[in-house]
Amino acid sequence: MDRTKAQKELESLRAEIDRHNRLYYVEAKPVISDYDFDKLLERLIEIEKEYPDLVTPDSPSQRVGGEITKVFPVVVHREPMLSLSNTYSLEEVADFCRRVEKLVEAEGGSNPEFVAELKFDGVAISLLYRDGVLVRGSTRGDGTRGDDITANLKTIPAIPLRLQSAGGPLFGTMQGEIEVRGEVFMRKADFEKLNETRPEEDRFANPRNATAGTLKLQDSSEVARRRMSFVAYFLREGESGPSAHLQRLSQLDSMGFVTGGHFKLCRNVEEIAGFIAEWSEKRWKLPFETDGVVLKLNDTTLWERLGATAKSPRWAIAYKYPAQQAKTVLRGVVFQVGRLGTITPVAELEPVRLAGSTVSRSTLHNFDEIERLGVRVGDRVMIEKSGEVIPKVVAVVTDERPEVTTAIEVPELCPECGTPLVRPESEVSFYCPNEEACPAQKRGRVLHFASRNAMDIQNLGEALVAQLVDRGLVSDAGDLYSLTPDQLADLDRMAAKSAQNVLNALEKSKTQSYARLLFALGIRHVGQATARELAHAYPSIERLRQAGEEELAAVPDIGPVIARSILEFFSKTWVDEMLSKLEEAGLPMEAAAPKALVNRNFEGLSVIFTGGLERHDRQTASQLVLERGGRIVTSVSKKTSLVVAGAEAGSKLEKARKLGVRVIGEDEFEQML
C-alpha cells in the first residue's frame, strides 16, 4: 500500500473507531461486537506501524497504553478541586437551599435555580485541553495538588483525545485552554468481568475501589485492559463560555463527553425532593453505581462570589442515599474452603431484591460471627450491601423468628475432600488439614500464585483454574509451566488463540521478581512486605530453606510465628516438588543484583502506611520508600520509625500516637521523597 492510500484508510479507520467508541461509551448503543471492534483497531495499528510518521496524538491507537510510570509527577491545580459537603437528610438539603438563597439575595439576585445531577461513584479527575487537544489529566489529590496520570487517562475511550464541535467535525482551529472535570468510573458489567479474572481473596470490594486502584497502576497497557468510563460535570473555558451550568453540560455533550444525561433544572426544594425520590429506585437499573444526587447553583457567575469553606464550595452539596437494607429468610448454610484450608460459612438466602440486584448469598465470615449474631437456619434476617456491592447479614429479626429453626452446626468433615476438620488453639476458624490433596486448596493456591500482586498471570481466571485442577492437569503452581497448547485448547470456552494467550502470560511471569515469587508461593502469614524482607535477608530460595527458626525470627517484621510457618512450609514434600518444577521452568529462584537507590532519604527508617492515600496506591508508595533505602513494615511497634496516615486512618494511627511514633501526612511524605 502506498502512502496516499495508507493515509486515506487511516482517516477512515479512525473515524469509524471513534464512532463505535461513542456508540458504546456515550450512547450505550453498540452496533458491532467486541471482536469486530478489535479487528478495526488491529488494522489501524498495523498501518501505523508501517507508516509511523502518520500517527497522530488523537489516534485511537494511543489508547492502547504501554507506558511504564515509576513516579507520577505532581500537578498544581489552577483552581482547587474541592470535595462537596455530604448530607443524608432532606431537611439539610432544604437548609442548604435557604442558605444559598440568602447569599444570592446579598449579591443582588433572587429566586436561585439549581441543577440536580446523579452523583457518580468514581474518582474525580481534571482534564486540560490546549487548542482542542488533550495535553494533561490529573487526580484531585489533596485538592490543591494531584498526580499527572495522563498516560492512564488516555486509555479511557470516553475521554476525547481531541474535542468535537456541535456539528461533529474536530476542533482543529480551537485556540487557548479549557479545563474539564469529571469522574472516572467502572460500569457494573465491566467490574464483574474484572473480578472474575482475580482470585477471591484479591477481588475488589466495589467498582470505585477498582477504579481508584487502576488509575494508579504504573503500566498504562494494564489500565487499557480494564474497561473504565468517564462522565464530565464541569467546564471552564474563560469568559466566553455560557454562564448557566445547565448550558455548560450541554456544551460538554457537544464536545464529545458523556454527561450522564440524568439531570434536571429545579426551582424549589419540592422539585429537588422529587428528583431525589425518583432516582432512589430508578438508579438500580442504571449500568453504573450512583450513590446520591449533587445539587449546584445554576448561575455560575455567582460561584466565585459565594466562595467556599476550607473544604467545600458554598454553591453545591451532595445528597447521599442511605445504605439499602432488606429482610429475607436464611434457608441454609454452605461451607467454602479457602487456599489455606479455612472453612468459611456462606448463608443461602431466600432471593430478595436489594440495591438493584437479587441477593441469594451472603458470607457469615466465621463461626464466632454466627454466634455473635445468634443466627439460625430459618431465621428472618436483615441484610445490607456494604459499599452497595457486597451483601452481608447484619442482624436477626428476633421478633419474627418462626417456631422452628435449626442451629448452624460446625461441619466435622471438609465439604470438598471429606477430611476431618481441625481448629488450632486460639483461632476462630476451622481448617481442612489435607492441603496436598484437597481440590479447593489446590485451586486457591494456583489462583493466588497467578494473582495481580503475585506473578500477575493474565487470563488465568477462576473458571480456567478449576478446569485445570479438576482434570488433573495442574496440582500446584509448578505444573502451570508444563501445560501444552493442545491441553489448554481442549478445555471448555478455550481455543487456540486463548490457549496461546495463557502460555504467553505464563512466559511473561518468569520475568517477575524473586520477592514476588516468595509472596506467590502462598506461605501462611507471608504478605508482600514480609516477602520483600525475606528476599532481602535471604537472596535465594536455597538460602531461605536452610535458615533456622531463631535466625528467621530475628529478621525484621518476621518474629517466631512467621518463622515457624516458613519452616513448616518448606518441610513439605509437595512444596519441594513444586519448587523443583518452578526452578526447571526458569522462574526467579534468587534475587537480582540490587538496583541503585534513587536517594537515601529513608535510609534506616521502618515505614508503615495506614488509611487511604490520594496520590499513590499502597504498593507504589511502598516501592518509593524501598527505592530510597527504607523498609516497609506491616504493624506498629516502638521500633517503627514513621507512620504515613491517609484518609480514614484507623487503629494503626491510634496505636502510633499512644507509642509516640512519628506520624506524617501525604504532603510531608512527598517532601521526604
C-alpha positions in Angstrom: 0.0 0.0 0.0 1.4 3.4 -0.9 1.5 6.4 1.5 -1.6 8.1 0.0 -3.8 5.0 0.3 -2.5 4.4 3.8 -3.4 7.9 4.9 -6.9 7.6 3.5 -7.5 4.3 5.1 -6.2 5.6 8.4 -8.6 8.5 8.3 -11.4 6.2 7.6 -10.5 3.7 10.3 -10.0 6.5 12.9 -13.4 8.0 12.2 -15.0 4.5 12.3 -13.4 3.6 15.6 -14.3 6.9 17.2 -17.9 6.4 16.0 -18.1 3.0 17.7 -16.4 4.3 20.8 -19.1 6.9 21.1 -21.9 4.4 20.4 -20.6 2.1 23.1 -19.4 4.5 25.9 -21.6 7.6 25.3 -24.8 6.4 23.8 -24.7 2.8 25.1 -25.9 1.6 21.7 -23.1 -0.6 20.3 -23.7 -1.9 16.8 -20.7 -4.3 16.4 -19.2 -7.0 18.6 -16.0 -6.6 20.6 -14.3 -8.9 18.2 -15.2 -6.8 15.2 -14.1 -3.6 17.0 -10.7 -5.3 17.9 -10.2 -6.2 14.3 -10.6 -2.5 13.3 -8.1 -1.4 15.9 -5.6 -4.1 14.9 -5.8 -2.9 11.3 -5.2 0.7 12.4 -2.2 -0.2 14.4 -0.8 -2.4 11.6 -0.9 0.5 9.2 0.5 3.0 11.7 3.5 0.6 12.4 4.2 0.7 8.6 3.9 4.5 8.5 4.8 5.7 12.0 5.0 9.3 10.8 1.2 9.2 10.1 0.4 8.5 13.8 -1.5 11.5 15.3 -1.9 12.4 19.0 -5.7 11.8 18.8 -5.4 8.4 17.1 -7.4 5.6 18.8 -4.1 3.6 18.8 -2.9 6.0 21.6 -5.5 4.5 23.9 -3.8 1.0 23.9 -1.3 2.2 26.5 2.2 0.8 27.1 4.0 3.5 29.1 5.5 2.5 32.4 5.5 5.3 35.0 7.6 4.9 38.1 6.5 8.2 39.7 3.6 10.3 38.8 4.6 14.0 38.5 2.7 16.4 40.8 0.3 18.9 39.2 -0.8 22.1 40.9 -4.5 22.8 40.1 -5.2 26.3 38.8 -8.3 26.3 41.0 -8.7 24.0 43.9 -10.6 20.8 43.3 -12.8 20.9 46.4 -14.9 18.0 47.7 -18.6 18.5 48.3 -20.4 18.6 51.7 -22.5 15.5 52.2 -25.9 15.0 53.7 -28.3 12.1 54.1 -31.2 14.4 55.2 -33.8 16.2 53.0 -34.1 18.8 55.9 -30.4 19.6 55.4 -30.9 19.9 51.7 -33.7 22.5 52.4 -31.3 24.3 54.8 -28.7 24.4 52.0 -31.2 25.9 49.6 -32.2 28.6 52.1 -28.5 29.5 52.8 -27.8 29.8 49.1 -31.0 31.9 48.6 -29.8 34.4 51.3 -26.3 34.5 49.8 -27.8 35.2 46.3 -30.0 37.9 47.7 -27.0 39.5 49.3 -25.4 39.6 45.9 -28.5 41.4 44.4 -30.1 38.3 42.9 -33.3 36.4 43.7 -35.1 33.0 43.2 -32.0 30.9 42.6 -32.3 27.8 40.4 -30.5 24.5 41.0 -29.3 21.7 38.7 -29.8 18.3 40.2 -27.4 15.6 38.8 -26.8 12.0 39.7 -23.6 11.5 41.8 -21.4 9.0 40.0 -19.4 6.8 42.4 -15.9 7.1 41.0 -12.7 9.1 41.1 -12.5 12.8 40.4 -10.1 14.0 37.8 -9.2 17.1 35.8 -8.5 17.3 32.1 -6.6 20.1 30.4 -7.1 20.7 26.6 -5.0 23.1 24.6 -6.2 24.1 21.2 -8.8 21.3 21.4 -6.2 18.5 22.1 -5.8 16.7 25.5 -2.5 17.6 27.0 -2.8 16.6 30.6 -5.0 14.7 33.0 -4.6 14.6 36.8 -6.2 13.3 40.0 -7.8 15.5 42.6 -5.1 14.7 45.2 -5.4 16.9 48.2 -7.5 19.4 46.3 -4.6 21.7 45.6 -2.1 19.3 44.0 -2.7 16.0 42.3 -0.9 13.4 40.2 -0.3 13.6 36.5 -1.9 10.4 35.2 -2.3 11.5 31.5 -1.0 8.2 30.0 -3.6 6.2 32.0 -6.4 8.5 31.2 -5.7 8.4 27.5 -6.6 4.7 27.6 -10.3 5.5 28.5 -12.4 5.7 25.3 -15.0 8.0 26.8 -12.3 10.7 27.3 -11.9 12.6 23.9 -8.3 12.9 22.8 -9.5 15.8 20.6 -12.6 17.9 21.2 -15.5 17.9 18.8 -17.8 20.8 17.8 -21.5 20.7 18.0 -21.7 19.7 14.3 -19.3 16.8 14.5 -16.0 17.9 12.9 -12.9 18.2 15.0 -11.9 21.4 16.7 -8.8 21.9 14.5 -8.7 25.6 14.9 -9.8 26.0 18.5 -7.4 28.2 20.4 -6.5 28.5 24.1 -7.0 26.2 27.1 -10.1 24.8 28.7 -10.4 22.5 31.7 -13.0 19.7 32.1 -13.6 18.0 35.4 -15.5 14.8 35.9 -15.5 11.3 37.4 -13.8 8.2 36.1 -15.9 5.1 37.0 -16.4 1.5 36.1 -19.6 0.1 34.8 -21.1 -2.8 36.8 -20.7 -5.3 34.0 -17.0 -4.4 33.5 -16.4 -4.5 37.2 -17.8 -8.0 37.4 -15.7 -9.2 34.5 -12.6 -7.8 36.1 -13.3 -9.5 39.4 -14.0 -12.8 37.6 -10.3 -12.8 36.5 -9.0 -12.4 40.1 -8.7 -14.9 42.9 -11.4 -14.5 45.6 -9.1 -13.0 48.2 -7.8 -10.4 45.7 -11.1 -9.2 44.4 -12.1 -5.5 44.6 -14.9 -4.7 47.1 -16.7 -2.3 44.7 -16.3 -0.5 41.4 -14.9 2.7 43.0 -12.1 0.8 44.7 -11.3 -1.0 41.4 -11.2 2.4 39.6 -9.0 4.1 42.1 -6.6 1.2 42.1 -6.5 1.0 38.3 -5.8 4.7 37.8 -2.6 4.4 39.9 -1.2 1.5 38.0 2.2 2.2 36.6 1.6 0.2 33.4 -0.9 2.0 31.2 -1.3 -1.1 29.0 -2.8 -2.8 32.0 -5.1 0.2 32.6 -6.3 -0.1 29.0 -7.3 -3.8 29.6 -9.7 -2.7 32.4 -12.6 -1.0 30.8 -13.3 2.3 32.5 -15.7 5.1 31.7 -15.8 8.9 32.3 -18.6 11.4 33.0 -18.0 15.2 32.7 -19.7 17.6 35.1 -17.6 20.8 35.0 -16.3 23.1 32.2 -14.0 26.1 32.5 -13.3 27.9 29.2 -12.8 31.5 30.1 -15.2 34.4 29.9 -16.7 33.5 26.5 -18.5 30.4 27.7 -22.1 30.1 28.9 -22.9 31.3 32.4 -25.5 28.7 33.2 -24.3 25.4 34.5 -27.1 23.6 32.6 -25.8 25.1 29.3 -22.3 24.1 30.1 -23.4 20.5 30.5 -25.0 20.8 27.1 -21.7 22.2 25.7 -19.7 19.3 27.2 -22.0 16.9 25.4 -21.4 18.6 22.1 -17.7 18.4 22.6 -17.9 14.6 22.8 -18.1 14.0 26.5 -20.5 11.8 28.4 -22.5 13.9 30.8 -24.8 11.2 32.0 -28.0 12.9 30.8 -29.7 12.4 34.1 -30.0 15.9 35.4 -32.8 18.4 35.9 -33.3 22.2 36.5 -35.1 22.6 39.8 -36.7 25.9 41.0 -37.5 24.9 44.6 -37.0 22.3 47.3 -40.1 20.3 46.3 -38.7 19.8 42.8 -35.3 18.7 44.3 -37.0 16.3 46.7 -39.0 14.9 43.7 -35.8 14.3 41.7 -34.1 12.6 44.7 -37.2 10.3 45.3 -37.5 9.5 41.6 -33.9 8.2 41.4 -34.0 6.4 44.7 -35.4 3.4 42.9 -34.6 4.1 39.3 -30.8 4.2 39.9 -30.6 0.5 40.4 -31.5 -0.1 36.8 -28.5 2.0 35.6 -25.4 0.2 34.3 -23.2 2.0 36.8 -23.1 2.8 40.5 -24.6 6.1 41.8 -24.7 6.8 45.5 -26.6 10.1 45.6 -27.6 13.4 43.9 -25.4 16.6 43.5 -27.1 20.0 43.7 -25.4 23.0 42.1 -26.5 26.6 41.8 -27.2 27.1 38.1 -25.8 30.6 37.8 -22.1 30.0 37.6 -21.3 33.8 37.7 -22.2 33.6 41.4 -20.0 30.6 42.2 -16.8 32.6 42.9 -18.7 35.3 44.8 -20.4 32.8 47.1 -17.0 31.2 47.7 -16.1 28.2 49.7 -15.3 26.9 53.2 -11.8 25.3 53.7 -13.0 22.1 52.1 -16.3 22.6 50.2 -18.0 25.2 47.9 -21.0 27.0 49.3 -22.9 26.7 46.0 -23.1 22.9 45.9 -24.0 20.0 48.1 -24.2 16.2 47.7 -27.2 14.3 49.0 -26.3 10.6 49.6 -28.8 7.8 49.7 -28.7 5.8 52.9 -27.5 2.2 52.9 -30.1 -0.2 51.5 -31.4 -3.0 53.7 -33.8 -5.8 53.1 -35.4 -8.7 55.1 -35.2 -12.2 53.9 -35.1 -15.8 55.2 -31.9 -17.7 55.8 -32.6 -21.1 54.1 -29.3 -22.8 54.7 -25.6 -22.6 55.1 -22.8 -24.0 52.8 -19.1 -24.1 53.7 -16.4 -22.9 51.4 -12.8 -23.9 51.6 -10.0 -21.4 51.0 -6.5 -21.8 49.8 -5.1 -22.2 53.3 -7.9 -24.7 54.2 -10.0 -22.1 56.0 -13.7 -23.0 56.3 -16.0 -20.1 55.6 -19.8 -20.4 56.2 -21.9 -18.8 53.5 -25.6 -18.1 54.0 -28.1 -19.3 51.4 -30.9 -16.8 51.4 -34.4 -16.6 50.0 -33.8 -14.4 47.0 -34.6 -10.8 47.6 -34.1 -7.5 45.7 -31.6 -5.2 47.3 -29.9 -2.2 45.8 -30.9 -3.1 42.3 -29.9 -6.7 42.2 -31.2 -10.1 43.5 -29.3 -11.3 46.5 -29.3 -15.0 47.3 -26.0 -15.5 49.2 -24.0 -13.7 51.9 -20.9 -14.5 53.8 -21.2 -15.2 57.5 -17.4 -14.8 58.0 -16.8 -17.4 60.7 -18.5 -19.4 63.5 -17.8 -16.7 66.1 -19.7 -14.3 63.9 -22.6 -16.7 63.7 -22.6 -17.0 67.5 -22.5 -13.2 67.9 -25.5 -12.7 65.6 -27.3 -15.6 67.1 -28.5 -16.6 63.7 -30.2 -20.0 62.9 -31.4 -21.6 59.7 -35.0 -20.5 59.1 -34.5 -17.1 60.7 -35.7 -13.9 59.2 -32.5 -11.7 58.8 -31.7 -8.2 57.8 -29.1 -7.9 55.0 -27.3 -4.9 53.8 -24.9 -4.2 50.9 -21.5 -3.0 52.1 -20.4 -0.3 49.6 -23.6 -1.2 47.8 -21.9 -4.2 46.3 -21.1 -7.0 48.8 -24.2 -8.3 50.8 -23.8 -9.2 54.5 -26.1 -10.3 57.2 -26.2 -7.5 59.8 -29.0 -8.7 62.3 -31.6 -11.3 63.1 -35.2 -10.1 63.2 -35.8 -11.9 66.5 -39.4 -10.8 67.0 -40.2 -12.5 63.7 -38.4 -15.8 64.4 -40.5 -18.8 63.4 -41.3 -21.5 65.9 -39.0 -24.0 64.2 -35.4 -23.0 63.4 -32.2 -25.1 63.2 -28.8 -24.3 64.8 -25.9 -23.9 62.4 -23.6 -26.8 63.2 -19.8 -26.7 62.6 -19.1 -29.4 60.0 -16.9 -32.3 61.0 -15.6 -33.1 57.6 -14.2 -30.9 54.7 -17.0 -30.4 52.2 -14.5 -30.7 49.3 -12.4 -33.8 50.3 -14.1 -35.3 53.4 -11.1 -34.9 55.7 -11.9 -34.3 59.4 -11.6 -30.6 60.2 -9.3 -29.1 62.9 -9.4 -25.8 64.9 -6.0 -24.5 66.0 -5.8 -23.3 69.6 -6.7 -19.5 69.9 -8.1 -19.3 66.3 -11.7 -18.6 65.4 -11.6 -20.6 62.1 -11.8 -24.3 61.3 -9.4 -25.7 58.7 -9.1 -28.7 56.4 -5.6 -30.2 57.1 -5.5 -32.1 53.8 -3.6 -29.3 51.9 -1.8 -31.5 49.5 -4.9 -33.3 48.0 -7.9 -31.0 48.8 -9.1 -29.7 45.4 -10.4 -26.4 46.8 -7.0 -25.7 48.4 -5.2 -26.6 45.1 -7.4 -24.2 43.2 -6.9 -21.4 45.8 -3.1 -21.7 45.8 -2.9 -21.6 42.0 -5.2 -18.6 41.8 -3.1 -16.8 44.5 0.1 -17.6 42.6 -1.4 -16.1 39.4 -3.0 -13.0 41.1 -2.0 -9.4 40.3 0.2 -8.8 43.3 1.9 -12.1 42.9 3.0 -13.4 39.5 0.4 -11.4 37.7 -0.6 -14.1 35.1 -3.2 -12.6 32.9 -6.1 -14.7 31.5 -5.7 -17.4 34.3 -9.1 -16.9 36.0 -11.2 -18.9 38.4 -13.1 -20.9 35.8 -9.9 -21.9 33.9 -8.0 -22.9 37.1 -11.0 -25.0 38.2 -10.8 -27.0 34.9 -7.1 -27.4 35.1 -7.2 -28.8 38.7 -10.4 -30.9 38.2 -9.0 -32.6 35.1 -5.7 -33.4 36.9 -3.6 -31.2 34.6 -2.4 -29.0 37.5 -1.8 -29.9 41.1 0.4 -27.0 42.0 1.8 -23.8 40.5 4.8 -25.6 39.1 2.5 -27.6 36.8 1.4 -24.5 35.0 4.7 -24.2 33.2 4.4 -27.6 31.6 1.0 -27.0 30.0 0.8 -27.5 26.2 -1.3 -25.6 23.7 -3.3 -28.8 22.9 -4.1 -29.3 26.6 -5.4 -25.8 27.0 -7.3 -25.6 23.7 -9.2 -28.8 24.7 -10.8 -27.1 27.7 -14.2 -25.5 27.8 -14.5 -22.0 26.4 -10.9 -22.2 25.1 -9.5 -22.2 21.6 -6.0 -22.0 20.0 -5.8 -18.2 20.4 -7.0 -18.2 24.0 -4.6 -21.1 24.8 -1.7 -19.1 23.3 -2.6 -16.0 25.4 -2.3 -18.1 28.6 1.0 -19.5 27.5 2.3 -16.1 26.7 1.2 -14.8 30.1 3.0 -17.7 31.8 6.2 -16.9 29.9 5.9 -13.3 30.9 5.5 -14.2 34.5 9.0 -15.6 34.5 10.3 -12.0 34.5 8.7 -11.1 37.8 11.0 -10.5 40.8 12.2 -13.1 43.4 10.3 -11.2 46.1 7.1 -11.6 44.1 7.7 -15.3 43.8 8.1 -15.6 47.6 4.7 -14.0 48.1 3.2 -16.0 45.3 4.2 -19.3 47.0 1.4 -18.7 49.5 3.3 -19.2 52.7 0.9 -18.6 55.6 1.4 -15.2 57.2 3.8 -14.1 54.5 2.4 -11.0 52.8 4.0 -8.7 50.2 6.0 -6.7 52.8 7.2 -9.8 54.6 8.2 -11.4 51.3 10.4 -8.3 50.5 12.1 -8.6 53.9 12.8 -12.3 53.3 14.1 -11.6 49.8 16.5 -9.0 51.2 17.7 -11.2 54.1 17.9 -14.4 52.0 18.6 -13.6 48.4 17.9 -17.2 47.2 15.3 -19.9 47.8 18.1 -22.2 48.9 19.5 -19.8 51.5 15.9 -19.3 52.8 15.3 -23.1 53.1 18.5 -23.5 55.1 17.6 -20.9 57.7 16.8 -21.9 61.2 13.9 -20.7 63.4 15.8 -18.3 65.6 17.6 -16.9 62.6 14.4 -16.3 60.7 12.6 -14.8 63.8 15.4 -12.2 64.0 14.6 -10.8 60.6 12.7 -7.5 60.8 8.9 -7.9 60.6 9.2 -11.8 60.9 9.1 -13.0 64.5 8.6 -16.5 65.9 5.1 -17.2 64.4 6.0 -16.4 60.8 9.4 -18.2 61.3 7.6 -21.4 62.3 5.2 -21.0 59.4 8.1 -20.7 56.9 9.9 -23.7 58.3 6.7 -25.8 58.2 6.0 -24.8 54.6 9.5 -25.8 53.3 9.3 -29.1 55.2 6.6 -30.5 53.0 7.3 -32.9 50.2 4.8 -31.4 47.7 6.4 -28.0 48.2 9.9 -29.5 47.4 8.4 -31.0 44.2 6.7 -27.7 43.3 9.9 -25.7 43.7 11.8 -28.1 41.5 9.3 -27.6 38.7 9.4 -23.8 39.1 13.2 -23.8 39.0 13.2 -26.0 35.9 10.7 -23.7 34.2 13.1 -20.7 34.7 11.4 -18.7 37.5 13.5 -16.3 39.6 14.8 -18.5 42.4 17.2 -15.8 43.6 17.2 -12.0 43.8 18.6 -9.9 41.0 21.5 -7.6 41.7 20.2 -4.7 43.8 19.3 -1.5 41.9 21.0 1.7 42.8 19.0 3.8 45.2 17.2 6.9 44.0 18.4 8.6 47.1 18.9 7.7 50.8 16.1 9.9 52.3 14.5 6.9 54.0 17.7 5.0 55.0 17.3 3.4 58.4 13.6 4.1 58.6 10.9 1.5 59.0 7.7 2.8 57.5 4.0 1.8 57.6 1.1 3.2 55.7 -2.5 3.5 57.1 -5.7 4.9 55.6 -6.3 5.9 52.0 -3.6 7.7 50.1 -4.7 10.1 47.3 -1.6 10.2 45.1 -0.3 6.6 45.3 -1.7 3.2 45.8 -0.1 1.4 48.7 2.1 -0.8 46.6 3.6 2.2 44.7 4.2 4.2 47.8 6.0 1.2 49.4 8.2 0.9 46.4 9.1 4.6 46.6 10.3 4.1 50.1 12.3 1.0 49.2 14.0 2.9 46.4 15.2 5.4 48.9 16.7 2.9 51.4 13.7 2.5 53.7 11.9 -0.6 55.0 8.2 -1.4 54.9 6.6 -2.9 58.0 3.0 -4.2 58.5 2.4 -3.5 62.2 3.1 -0.6 64.5 5.6 -1.1 67.4 8.0 1.1 69.4 10.6 0.2 66.7 8.5 1.7 63.9 10.2 4.9 62.6 7.3 6.5 60.7 3.6 6.2 60.1 2.2 7.8 56.9 -1.5 8.4 57.6 -4.0 9.0 54.8 -7.8 9.5 54.9 -9.8 7.5 57.4 -6.8 6.1 59.2 -7.8 3.8 62.0 -6.3 1.6 64.7 -2.7 1.8 63.5 -2.8 5.6 63.7 -4.2 5.4 67.3 -1.5 2.9 68.3 1.3 5.0 66.8 0.1 8.0 68.8 0.0 6.0 72.0 3.5 4.7 71.4 4.8 8.2 70.4 5.7 7.0 66.9 6.2 9.9 64.4 3.1 10.4 62.2 3.1 12.4 58.9 0.6 13.1 56.2 0.9 12.6 52.4 2.2 16.2 51.8 5.2 15.6 54.2 5.7 12.2 52.7 6.0 13.7 49.3 8.6 16.2 50.6 10.6 13.4 52.2 10.7 11.5 48.9 
